[in-house]
Amino acid sequence: MMKVSVVIPVYNEEKLIKNCLDSLMNQTEKP
């Protein structure tokens, strides 16, 4: 499995972080 680093710049968006991380983990397109 390939390692990938992700930087997510956010400010006062705690409500959206879980959705964003879930989307990253569930993507199907290969790099």
HTML snippet that shows the backbone in 3Dmol.js (N, CA, C, O; Angstrom):
<script src="https://3Dmol.org/build/3Dmol-min.js"></script>
<div id="view" style="width:600px;height:400px;position:relative"></div>
<script>
const pdb = `
ATOM      1  N   MET A   1       0.841  -1.177   0.000  1.00  0.00           N
ATOM      2  CA  MET A   1       0.000   0.000   0.000  1.00  0.00           C
ATOM      3  C   MET A   1       0.887   1.242   0.000  1.00  0.00           C
ATOM      4  O   MET A   1       1.908   1.304   0.684  1.00  0.00           O
ATOM      5  N   MET A   2       0.471   2.204  -0.772  1.00  0.00           N
ATOM      6  CA  MET A   2       1.215   3.445  -0.910  1.00  0.00           C
ATOM      7  C   MET A   2       0.891   4.400   0.235  1.00  0.00           C
ATOM      8  O   MET A   2      -0.259   4.492   0.667  1.00  0.00           O
ATOM      9  N   LYS A   3       1.909   5.110   0.726  1.00  0.00           N
ATOM     10  CA  LYS A   3       1.684   6.111   1.765  1.00  0.00           C
ATOM     11  C   LYS A   3       1.448   7.464   1.117  1.00  0.00           C
ATOM     12  O   LYS A   3       2.105   7.834   0.145  1.00  0.00           O
ATOM     13  N   VAL A   4       0.503   8.183   1.674  1.00  0.00           N
ATOM     14  CA  VAL A   4       0.141   9.498   1.143  1.00  0.00           C
ATOM     15  C   VAL A   4       0.013  10.464   2.312  1.00  0.00           C
ATOM     16  O   VAL A   4      -0.542  10.117   3.354  1.00  0.00           O
ATOM     17  N   SER A   5       0.523  11.665   2.137  1.00  0.00           N
ATOM     18  CA  SER A   5       0.343  12.719   3.140  1.00  0.00           C
ATOM     19  C   SER A   5      -0.703  13.695   2.628  1.00  0.00           C
ATOM     20  O   SER A   5      -0.737  14.036   1.446  1.00  0.00           O
ATOM     21  N   VAL A   6      -1.553  14.135   3.542  1.00  0.00           N
ATOM     22  CA  VAL A   6      -2.617  15.064   3.174  1.00  0.00           C
ATOM     23  C   VAL A   6      -2.579  16.243   4.140  1.00  0.00           C
ATOM     24  O   VAL A   6      -2.521  16.064   5.356  1.00  0.00           O
ATOM     25  N   VAL A   7      -2.614  17.437   3.585  1.00  0.00           N
ATOM     26  CA  VAL A   7      -2.684  18.650   4.403  1.00  0.00           C
ATOM     27  C   VAL A   7      -4.051  19.282   4.169  1.00  0.00           C
ATOM     28  O   VAL A   7      -4.437  19.557   3.033  1.00  0.00           O
ATOM     29  N   ILE A   8      -4.765  19.504   5.248  1.00  0.00           N
ATOM     30  CA  ILE A   8      -6.107  20.072   5.145  1.00  0.00           C
ATOM     31  C   ILE A   8      -6.138  21.377   5.944  1.00  0.00           C
ATOM     32  O   ILE A   8      -6.290  21.355   7.166  1.00  0.00           O
ATOM     33  N   PRO A   9      -5.996  22.494   5.269  1.00  0.00           N
ATOM     34  CA  PRO A   9      -6.048  23.766   5.997  1.00  0.00           C
ATOM     35  C   PRO A   9      -7.497  24.130   6.340  1.00  0.00           C
ATOM     36  O   PRO A   9      -8.337  24.295   5.455  1.00  0.00           O
ATOM     37  N   VAL A  10      -7.766  24.251   7.626  1.00  0.00           N
ATOM     38  CA  VAL A  10      -9.117  24.614   8.066  1.00  0.00           C
ATOM     39  C   VAL A  10      -9.039  25.654   9.174  1.00  0.00           C
ATOM     40  O   VAL A  10      -8.053  25.740   9.906  1.00  0.00           O
ATOM     41  N   TYR A  11     -10.086  26.428   9.273  1.00  0.00           N
ATOM     42  CA  TYR A  11     -10.198  27.414  10.345  1.00  0.00           C
ATOM     43  C   TYR A  11     -11.665  27.485  10.752  1.00  0.00           C
ATOM     44  O   TYR A  11     -12.520  27.886   9.963  1.00  0.00           O
ATOM     45  N   ASN A  12     -11.943  27.096  11.978  1.00  0.00           N
ATOM     46  CA  ASN A  12     -13.315  27.099  12.505  1.00  0.00           C
ATOM     47  C   ASN A  12     -14.274  26.257  11.665  1.00  0.00           C
ATOM     48  O   ASN A  12     -15.409  26.667  11.418  1.00  0.00           O
ATOM     49  N   GLU A  13     -13.827  25.096  11.231  1.00  0.00           N
ATOM     50  CA  GLU A  13     -14.685  24.207  10.434  1.00  0.00           C
ATOM     51  C   GLU A  13     -14.693  22.798  11.025  1.00  0.00           C
ATOM     52  O   GLU A  13     -14.587  21.811  10.297  1.00  0.00           O
ATOM     53  N   GLU A  14     -14.819  22.715  12.336  1.00  0.00           N
ATOM     54  CA  GLU A  14     -14.780  21.409  12.999  1.00  0.00           C
ATOM     55  C   GLU A  14     -15.858  20.469  12.483  1.00  0.00           C
ATOM     56  O   GLU A  14     -15.656  19.255  12.440  1.00  0.00           O
ATOM     57  N   LYS A  15     -16.992  21.016  12.095  1.00  0.00           N
ATOM     58  CA  LYS A  15     -18.117  20.187  11.648  1.00  0.00           C
ATOM     59  C   LYS A  15     -17.801  19.447  10.354  1.00  0.00           C
ATOM     60  O   LYS A  15     -18.378  18.391  10.094  1.00  0.00           O
ATOM     61  N   LEU A  16     -16.903  19.978   9.547  1.00  0.00           N
ATOM     62  CA  LEU A  16     -16.650  19.400   8.230  1.00  0.00           C
ATOM     63  C   LEU A  16     -15.438  18.469   8.185  1.00  0.00           C
ATOM     64  O   LEU A  16     -15.234  17.774   7.189  1.00  0.00           O
ATOM     65  N   ILE A  17     -14.644  18.445   9.232  1.00  0.00           N
ATOM     66  CA  ILE A  17     -13.410  17.653   9.201  1.00  0.00           C
ATOM     67  C   ILE A  17     -13.705  16.162   9.056  1.00  0.00           C
ATOM     68  O   ILE A  17     -13.061  15.483   8.257  1.00  0.00           O
ATOM     69  N   LYS A  18     -14.669  15.644   9.816  1.00  0.00           N
ATOM     70  CA  LYS A  18     -14.981  14.214   9.726  1.00  0.00           C
ATOM     71  C   LYS A  18     -15.424  13.841   8.314  1.00  0.00           C
ATOM     72  O   LYS A  18     -14.977  12.832   7.768  1.00  0.00           O
ATOM     73  N   ASN A  19     -16.285  14.636   7.733  1.00  0.00           N
ATOM     74  CA  ASN A  19     -16.755  14.374   6.373  1.00  0.00           C
ATOM     75  C   ASN A  19     -15.583  14.398   5.386  1.00  0.00           C
ATOM     76  O   ASN A  19     -15.499  13.555   4.492  1.00  0.00           O
ATOM     77  N   CYS A  20     -14.699  15.347   5.551  1.00  0.00           N
ATOM     78  CA  CYS A  20     -13.536  15.456   4.670  1.00  0.00           C
ATOM     79  C   CYS A  20     -12.640  14.221   4.792  1.00  0.00           C
ATOM     80  O   CYS A  20     -12.219  13.658   3.782  1.00  0.00           O
ATOM     81  N   LEU A  21     -12.350  13.804   6.017  1.00  0.00           N
ATOM     82  CA  LEU A  21     -11.498  12.632   6.218  1.00  0.00           C
ATOM     83  C   LEU A  21     -12.169  11.358   5.706  1.00  0.00           C
ATOM     84  O   LEU A  21     -11.505  10.498   5.128  1.00  0.00           O
ATOM     85  N   ASP A  22     -13.460  11.236   5.912  1.00  0.00           N
ATOM     86  CA  ASP A  22     -14.186  10.072   5.384  1.00  0.00           C
ATOM     87  C   ASP A  22     -14.092  10.025   3.859  1.00  0.00           C
ATOM     88  O   ASP A  22     -13.906   8.957   3.276  1.00  0.00           O
ATOM     89  N   SER A  23     -14.221  11.169   3.230  1.00  0.00           N
ATOM     90  CA  SER A  23     -14.124  11.232   1.768  1.00  0.00           C
ATOM     91  C   SER A  23     -12.743  10.809   1.287  1.00  0.00           C
ATOM     92  O   SER A  23     -12.613  10.089   0.297  1.00  0.00           O
ATOM     93  N   LEU A  24     -11.720  11.261   1.990  1.00  0.00           N
ATOM     94  CA  LEU A  24     -10.354  10.881   1.614  1.00  0.00           C
ATOM     95  C   LEU A  24     -10.143   9.377   1.737  1.00  0.00           C
ATOM     96  O   LEU A  24      -9.526   8.759   0.869  1.00  0.00           O
ATOM     97  N   MET A  25     -10.652   8.793   2.808  1.00  0.00           N
ATOM     98  CA  MET A  25     -10.446   7.365   3.038  1.00  0.00           C
ATOM     99  C   MET A  25     -11.262   6.494   2.083  1.00  0.00           C
ATOM    100  O   MET A  25     -10.884   5.354   1.812  1.00  0.00           O
ATOM    101  N   ASN A  26     -12.366   7.015   1.577  1.00  0.00           N
ATOM    102  CA  ASN A  26     -13.259   6.212   0.742  1.00  0.00           C
ATOM    103  C   ASN A  26     -13.077   6.421  -0.756  1.00  0.00           C
ATOM    104  O   ASN A  26     -13.818   5.849  -1.555  1.00  0.00           O
ATOM    105  N   GLN A  27     -12.120   7.217  -1.137  1.00  0.00           N
ATOM    106  CA  GLN A  27     -11.958   7.445  -2.569  1.00  0.00           C
ATOM    107  C   GLN A  27     -11.482   6.173  -3.263  1.00  0.00           C
ATOM    108  O   GLN A  27     -10.787   5.353  -2.664  1.00  0.00           O
ATOM    109  N   THR A  28     -11.858   6.018  -4.514  1.00  0.00           N
ATOM    110  CA  THR A  28     -11.522   4.792  -5.239  1.00  0.00           C
ATOM    111  C   THR A  28     -10.550   5.025  -6.388  1.00  0.00           C
ATOM    112  O   THR A  28     -10.005   4.066  -6.934  1.00  0.00           O
ATOM    113  N   GLU A  29     -10.328   6.261  -6.758  1.00  0.00           N
ATOM    114  CA  GLU A  29      -9.418   6.543  -7.870  1.00  0.00           C
ATOM    115  C   GLU A  29      -7.974   6.317  -7.438  1.00  0.00           C
ATOM    116  O   GLU A  29      -7.541   6.814  -6.398  1.00  0.00           O
ATOM    117  N   LYS A  30      -7.252   5.577  -8.231  1.00  0.00           N
ATOM    118  CA  LYS A  30      -5.860   5.284  -7.903  1.00  0.00           C
ATOM    119  C   LYS A  30      -4.970   6.473  -8.249  1.00  0.00           C
ATOM    120  O   LYS A  30      -5.213   7.182  -9.226  1.00  0.00           O
ATOM    121  N   PRO A  31      -3.930   6.681  -7.431  1.00  0.00           N
ATOM    122  CA  PRO A  31      -3.013   7.806  -7.715  1.00  0.00           C
ATOM    123  C   PRO A  31      -2.240   7.604  -8.995  1.00  0.00           C
ATOM    124  O   PRO A  31      -1.433   8.455  -9.370  1.00  0.00           O
TER     125      PRO A  31
END
`;
const viewer = $3Dmol.createViewer("view");
viewer.addModel(pdb, "pdb");
viewer.setStyle({}, {cartoon: {color: "spectrum"}});
viewer.zoomTo();
viewer.render();
</script>
